[in-house]
Amino acid sequence: MAAIQAENEMLRRENAALQSVKEALRGSEARYRRLFEDDLTGDFVTALDGRILACNPAFVRIFGFASVEEALDTNIGDLYEDPGDRDWLLARIRRERKVENEGRTRKRRDGTRIHVVENVVGRFGPDGELLEAQGYIYDDSERKRAEDALQENMEWYRQALDNPLVAYAFCEIITDGSGRPVDVVYLRVNRTFEEFTGLVRENILNRRATEIFAPDEIGDLIASYGNVALTGEPATFQYPLPSLSRWYEVTAFSSQRGYITAFFTDITRRKWAEEALRESEERFRAVLENSLDAAYRRNLQADRYDYMSPVIEQILGFTPEEMAAMNLEEVVDRIHPDDRLPVEAELNTAAASGRGLLVYRFRAKDGRYRWLEDHFTVIPDSIGQPLFRGGIVRDVTERRRTEEAIMRHAGELARIHRDLESAHREANLYLDILTHDIGNTENVSNLYAELLVDSVEGEAAGYVANLKRSIAKSIEILGTVSKIRRIHAGPPGLRATDLDAVIQAEIAHFPDTSIRYEGAPRQVLADDLLCEVFMNLIGNAVKHGGPDVEVSIRVKAEGNGFLRVTVADTGRGIPDDRKEEIFHRYERKQRGVGEGLGLYLVRILIDRYGGRLWVEDRVPGRPGEGAAFSFLLREVDAVPERSRGD
């Protein structure tokens, strides 16, 4: 009887333990079911024949079902645009066991097409047979449409800026303390800019104009650009650059305060022609008879044209004789009403200065307006009264249409850019929310796992331990991803950082590891993420080298203002054919869950600090005797003040 009672007591305790495990599993199942139901992505499970076995409300919403029940009566193959996609997907899962971030076109319940991104894994039986497919999906249609539209607009923009007849420059205006424009920085130029100036694009981008030209040579150009950029008023003007022996005609406008967009043509040949006009009227006449521009001279006292090039008939449809017969009132009547006052004002100004530029619309013989550009000089008589006005008229109608089209599209591109920035901010908001909520969920899951450790035994305890390790790994991955997002979020705020203090602090995090370091009181250009470099490199050495691994850290001057830091270990080393690959495993997806993120983080941090990262054998020629990770950091004393980023 005592033996039976003892056995009954043991069975009672085992039953209580099993009941506790059952309650814990039931609670865990409820929590994960809530996550499944509330997920923002469309989660689903399908049988091999395509039957939808389970799905969440997000899946129902994406594909336009009325309810989960309606979706469960559907074969997922009905949602594929191409019937062969389903066979392709299953074949790939059997081969690779999963499909990650695959963009495809799918059909909604009503037949409309959407672009989605899928992540699918297979569930396999003990014999390796594929039993069902599980995954999640999200609607990527809006991003895909925006991407296609942006690509189309960028292609148009590229073609417009590659116009072989017009040079293009986009510049930032530099002002002094009083807000006066003192310089410009070239941010973008096209190939025609190089042809018109003889300057190489790589030698001028991100440089100040006063570093390329003499300041007194471009002072007026900087002032003109600055006025456009700060007032928003567009301007068209001519400008000489004696150092290049060229003249340019510039049309400038600003779509963003402090920045200037300029389109210009090389008018050097035309200016030479104007100079030739002043030297010899007969030589000038011979040139103009064959020119596409119309030359003229108007007798202001007789109120008639003394001379008009024959080409005027091609431009306006009037013969030179018909133009000569027009008095001033008839000429003014053919100028567009909106342009008459500016023309009159420029003529009055030119009477004093002796030269001027008119840009106006003139009604041609066929009744249509043509844009004309009139460069002229005023010749006075002996007492200073205007006697003649002579100049060159060019038909710039097509150019004006091109400029207006470019300005319209530049405005449209600016709007698209603002929309993309807004979308980027919204995406980051969603990511922040997801990161925060997932982090909270993981912390809660970790807490429950801690509670389960003390409440289960045997095989269940092993499962709980595995669950706890998995949650810890997930928390670690989330932390690393958050750091990477922080790095990519904006420009680095680099500052002088105590290298020795960072190394000593990270060594203290590994008290059970033999780490040799002699100290290096140096200041380097970095930020508060520099500790992540040493944490990951030392952590990898301990992880892969075992409890007896030995680590050494060395710092020495490399020259050219850089310090070389080496973290070496006595672990199993890295084969030669993998020394470059290990820094790219995360990008190439040659990894398991979370693998490769640490070295990827180290690489982008060293790039952020302006250095370089590589790995060698600790003992040259003997990969099996350990690895040595080396990287360069800029020493603060060797960094120019303007490039430190703070």
WOKAFEN-V124368 format. One record per residue. N is the residue number from 0. SS is DSSP state (2 for helix, 1 for strand, 0 for the rest). D_LAST is the distance of its C-alpha to the last C-alpha in whole Angstrom. Layout:
n = <N;N>
ss = <SS;SS>
d_last = <D_LAST;D_LAST>
//
This chain:
n = <0;1;2;3;4;5;6;7;8;9;10;11;12;13;14;15;16;17;18;19;20;21;22;23;24;25;26;27;28;29;30;31;32;33;34;35;36;37;38;39;40;41;42;43;44;45;46;47;48;49;50;51;52;53;54;55;56;57;58;59;60;61;62;63;64;65;66;67;68;69;70;71;72;73;74;75;76;77;78;79;80;81;82;83;84;85;86;87;88;89;90;91;92;93;94;95;96;97;98;99;100;101;102;103;104;105;106;107;108;109;110;111;112;113;114;115;116;117;118;119;120;121;122;123;124;125;126;127;128;129;130;131;132;133;134;135;136;137;138;139;140;141;142;143;144;145;146;147;148;149;150;151;152;153;154;155;156;157;158;159;160;161;162;163;164;165;166;167;168;169;170;171;172;173;174;175;176;177;178;179;180;181;182;183;184;185;186;187;188;189;190;191;192;193;194;195;196;197;198;199;200;201;202;203;204;205;206;207;208;209;210;211;212;213;214;215;216;217;218;219;220;221;222;223;224;225;226;227;228;229;230;231;232;233;234;235;236;237;238;239;240;241;242;243;244;245;246;247;248;249;250;251;252;253;254;255;256;257;258;259;260;261;262;263;264;265;266;267;268;269;270;271;272;273;274;275;276;277;278;279;280;281;282;283;284;285;286;287;288;289;290;291;292;293;294;295;296;297;298;299;300;301;302;303;304;305;306;307;308;309;310;311;312;313;314;315;316;317;318;319;320;321;322;323;324;325;326;327;328;329;330;331;332;333;334;335;336;337;338;339;340;341;342;343;344;345;346;347;348;349;350;351;352;353;354;355;356;357;358;359;360;361;362;363;364;365;366;367;368;369;370;371;372;373;374;375;376;377;378;379;380;381;382;383;384;385;386;387;388;389;390;391;392;393;394;395;396;397;398;399;400;401;402;403;404;405;406;407;408;409;410;411;412;413;414;415;416;417;418;419;420;421;422;423;424;425;426;427;428;429;430;431;432;433;434;435;436;437;438;439;440;441;442;443;444;445;446;447;448;449;450;451;452;453;454;455;456;457;458;459;460;461;462;463;464;465;466;467;468;469;470;471;472;473;474;475;476;477;478;479;480;481;482;483;484;485;486;487;488;489;490;491;492;493;494;495;496;497;498;499;500;501;502;503;504;505;506;507;508;509;510;511;512;513;514;515;516;517;518;519;520;521;522;523;524;525;526;527;528;529;530;531;532;533;534;535;536;537;538;539;540;541;542;543;544;545;546;547;548;549;550;551;552;553;554;555;556;557;558;559;560;561;562;563;564;565;566;567;568;569;570;571;572;573;574;575;576;577;578;579;580;581;582;583;584;585;586;587;588;589;590;591;592;593;594;595;596;597;598;599;600;601;602;603;604;605;606;607;608;609;610;611;612;613;614;615;616;617;618;619;620;621;622;623;624;625;626;627;628;629;630;631;632;633;634;635;636;637;638;639;640;641;642;643;644;645>
ss = <0;2;2;2;2;2;2;2;2;2;2;2;2;2;2;2;2;2;2;2;2;2;2;2;2;2;2;2;2;2;2;2;2;2;2;2;2;2;0;0;0;1;1;1;1;1;1;0;0;0;1;1;1;1;1;0;2;2;2;2;2;2;2;0;0;0;0;2;2;2;2;2;0;0;1;2;2;2;2;1;0;0;0;2;2;2;2;2;2;2;2;2;2;2;2;2;0;1;1;1;1;1;1;1;1;1;1;0;0;0;0;0;1;1;1;1;1;1;1;1;1;1;1;1;0;0;0;0;0;1;1;1;1;1;1;1;1;1;1;0;2;2;2;2;2;2;2;2;2;2;2;2;2;2;2;2;2;2;2;2;2;0;0;0;0;0;1;1;1;1;1;1;1;1;1;0;0;0;0;0;1;1;1;1;1;1;1;1;1;0;2;2;2;2;2;2;2;0;0;0;2;2;2;2;0;0;0;1;2;2;2;0;0;0;2;2;2;2;2;2;2;2;2;2;2;2;2;2;2;2;2;0;0;0;1;1;1;1;1;1;1;2;2;2;0;1;1;1;1;1;1;1;1;0;0;0;0;0;1;1;1;1;1;1;1;1;0;2;2;2;2;2;2;2;2;2;2;2;2;0;2;2;2;2;2;2;2;2;2;0;0;0;0;1;1;1;1;1;1;0;0;0;0;1;1;1;1;1;0;0;0;2;2;2;2;2;0;0;0;2;2;2;2;2;0;0;0;2;2;2;2;2;2;2;1;0;2;2;2;2;2;2;2;2;2;2;2;2;2;2;2;2;2;0;1;1;1;1;1;1;1;1;1;0;0;0;0;0;1;1;1;1;1;1;1;1;1;1;1;1;0;0;0;0;0;1;1;1;1;1;1;1;1;1;1;0;2;2;2;2;2;2;2;2;2;2;2;2;2;2;2;2;2;2;2;2;2;2;2;2;2;2;2;2;2;2;2;2;2;2;2;2;2;2;2;2;2;2;2;2;2;2;2;2;2;2;2;2;2;2;2;2;2;0;0;0;0;2;2;2;2;2;2;2;2;2;2;2;2;2;2;2;2;2;2;2;2;2;2;2;2;2;2;2;2;2;2;2;0;0;0;0;0;0;1;1;1;1;2;2;2;2;2;2;2;2;2;0;0;0;0;0;0;1;1;1;1;0;0;0;0;0;1;1;1;1;0;0;0;2;2;2;2;2;2;2;2;2;2;2;2;2;2;2;2;0;0;0;0;1;1;1;1;1;1;1;1;1;1;0;0;1;1;1;1;1;1;1;1;0;0;0;0;0;0;2;2;2;0;0;2;2;2;0;2;2;2;2;0;0;0;0;0;0;0;0;2;2;2;2;2;2;2;2;2;2;2;2;0;0;0;0;1;1;1;1;1;1;1;0;0;1;1;1;1;1;1;1;1;1;1;1;1;1;1;2;2;2;0;0;2;2;2;0;0;0>
d_last = <84;81;80;79;78;75;75;74;72;70;70;69;66;65;66;63;60;61;61;58;56;58;56;53;53;54;51;49;51;50;47;46;48;46;43;45;47;44;41;40;41;44;46;49;52;55;58;58;61;58;59;56;57;54;51;49;48;45;47;50;48;46;50;52;54;56;55;55;59;59;56;58;61;59;59;55;57;57;54;53;53;55;57;56;53;54;56;53;51;53;54;50;50;53;51;48;48;46;44;40;38;41;41;45;47;49;52;52;55;56;55;52;49;46;43;42;40;42;42;45;47;50;52;55;58;59;61;57;59;57;58;55;52;49;46;43;43;41;41;39;41;38;35;38;39;36;35;38;38;34;35;38;36;34;37;38;35;35;39;38;35;37;40;41;42;39;36;33;29;26;24;21;22;19;20;20;20;23;23;25;24;23;23;23;21;23;22;25;29;32;35;37;34;34;38;38;36;36;33;31;29;26;26;25;23;19;20;21;25;25;24;27;30;31;29;32;34;31;31;33;32;28;30;32;29;27;30;31;27;27;30;31;34;35;37;39;39;40;38;39;37;39;37;38;41;41;41;39;40;37;37;33;32;29;29;25;24;22;24;27;29;32;35;37;40;41;44;45;48;49;48;50;53;52;53;56;57;57;59;62;63;65;63;60;63;64;60;60;63;61;58;56;55;58;59;61;62;63;66;64;68;70;67;68;66;67;66;64;63;65;62;61;64;62;59;61;64;66;68;67;71;70;66;68;71;68;68;64;65;66;62;60;62;61;57;55;56;52;51;54;52;49;52;54;51;50;53;53;50;51;55;53;50;53;51;49;48;49;48;51;53;56;59;61;65;64;63;59;56;54;51;52;50;51;50;53;54;56;59;61;64;65;65;61;62;61;64;62;59;58;55;54;54;52;53;49;50;49;45;45;46;43;40;41;41;38;36;38;36;33;33;35;32;29;31;31;27;27;30;28;25;27;29;25;24;28;28;25;27;30;28;26;30;31;29;29;33;34;32;34;37;36;36;39;41;40;41;44;44;44;47;49;49;51;53;54;56;57;56;54;52;51;50;48;46;45;44;42;40;40;38;36;35;34;32;30;30;29;26;25;25;23;20;21;20;17;16;17;17;13;11;9;6;6;6;9;12;16;18;21;20;20;23;25;24;25;28;29;29;32;35;38;36;37;33;33;30;30;27;24;22;19;15;13;10;11;10;13;15;16;19;21;21;23;25;26;27;29;30;32;33;35;36;38;39;41;41;42;39;37;34;32;28;28;25;25;24;24;24;22;19;19;20;23;24;27;28;32;35;39;39;41;39;38;40;39;40;37;35;33;34;32;29;30;33;31;31;34;36;37;37;38;37;33;34;31;28;27;27;25;22;22;22;19;17;18;17;14;13;15;18;21;24;28;31;34;37;36;40;40;42;43;41;43;42;38;35;32;29;26;23;20;17;15;15;12;15;16;12;12;9;9;8;6;4;0>
//
